[in-house]
Amino acid sequence: MIVRQFLMWARTAPDAARAKAAGALARAYLRSDLGAADRSQIEASLPELADDPCLEVRLALAAALADHPLVPADLVLGIAAQGGAPAAVMLARSPVPSLRELIHFCETGDEMVRLAIAARRDLQPEVATVLARLAGPQGALALAGNRSARLGEAALVSLATRFGQMPALREALLARPDLPRAIHHALIREVADTLSAFVAERRWLSPDAASRVAREACPAEEADAEAPREMPMQDTGTRLRIAVEGMKAKGKLTPVLALRALLFGEVRLFQEMASVLAQISSDEVAAMLADRSGRSFRAVYDRIGLPRGAYIAFRTALEVVQADHAEELDAAGLKRRILDEVIGRYEVAPGAERLLTMLRGWREEAGGRGIAA
């Protein structure tokens, strides 16, 4: 009876009074000593309050319910789907949304929603990876500064690549204890380059002198870059990922560039390019490339959106890399073997003149006509 009277009163009550009453009703619903009948009546009224035309009412309801783990999922997700401030409050604090639901809101919500999710306690790495790829500057900064968030390497690379030029985000990333060494070096390099450009622009030093000062400011990073083979494999992969994400951010990552990487024997580089282009993890791409039947690779190929006419080139290159004798070749020999095999396949295929011209140019660039010529 009290609930029905409240709903009838709420239809004509002032907005501020309705908001205060909605918050009080929601808090009463969460009381452990509330009787089952009363709880059922209040629960039936909550969806109507969640659809109230007044933002203040919806916000009061969200604030009262956000922290409780037993709020009905339909109610939580309904408020979250409305967007705006009530959704942000719910998504920042509610323990109810699942991993998949949080990813969905990251992908479909506005920047306010992403900012709220980025601030969640104990944010899962899967959600953080999606956020790092989609969030704007403020959401990215909130994610980088969220010490309780579990940021995987992919998320950290995306943040560094997309917003490494932002001083506040660089500072937040460099303060994280889980930042990989290669990303730390890349951010320090960004700081040095920014300083170099600033000094040269002010004409305090010549461009060459400013560049030299920047290099000397981070000697460890320069030495590290000159000896990549001595780095742990994880750091090498991270460095490649940063480079590929940077190419994508600048609009320079293309299927042709991925083809060139594979034909030149740079399988790990191609793996990272395919991962970014297809928007799947690098480990998934590696597993698909290892499938000698070719069926898994076809799935990657189609997802990248490559032209059908180039499939033979990609598939042939993988066959050469996967062959047992490939390990006996040095880098230059593997490069020539791949290009010779691919060109041989296209020389007997009709209508491949344009592609052949490009492939032959690459073979000349690789150091001669190769072992099959």
Sequence and secondary structure as in RCSB ss.txt:
>XXXX:A:sequence
MIVRQFLMWARTAPDAARAKAAGALARAYLRSDLGAADRSQIEASLPELADDPCLEVRLALAAALADHPLVPADL
VLGIAAQGGAPAAVMLARSPVPSLRELIHFCETGDEMVRLAIAARRDLQPEVATVLARLAGPQGALALAGNRSAR
LGEAALVSLATRFGQMPALREALLARPDLPRAIHHALIREVADTLSAFVAERRWLSPDAASRVAREACPAEEADA
EAPREMPMQDTGTRLRIAVEGMKAKGKLTPVLALRALLFGEVRLFQEMASVLAQISSDEVAAMLADRSGRSFRAV
YDRIGLPRGAYIAFRTALEVVQADHAEELDAAGLKRRILDEVIGRYEVAPGAERLLTMLRGWREEAGGRGIAA
>XXXX:A:secstr
 HHHHHHHHHTTS HHHHHHHHHHHHHHHT TT  HHHHHHHHHHHHHHHT S HHHHHHHHHHHTT TTS HHH
HHHHHHT HHHHHHHHHH S S HHHHHHHHHHS HHHHHHHHT TT  HHHHHHHHHH  HHHHHHHHH TTS 
  HHHHHHHHHHHTT HHHHHHHHT TT  HHHHHHHHHHHHHHHHHHHHHTTSS HHHHHHHHHHH HHHHHHH
H GGGS HHHHHHHHHHHHHHHHHTT   HHHHHHHHHTT HHHHHHHHHHHHTS HHHHHHHHH TTSHHHHHH
HHHHT  GGGHHHHHHHHHHHHSGGGGGS HHHHHHHHHHHHHHHHHTSTT HHHHHHHHHHHHHTTSS TT 
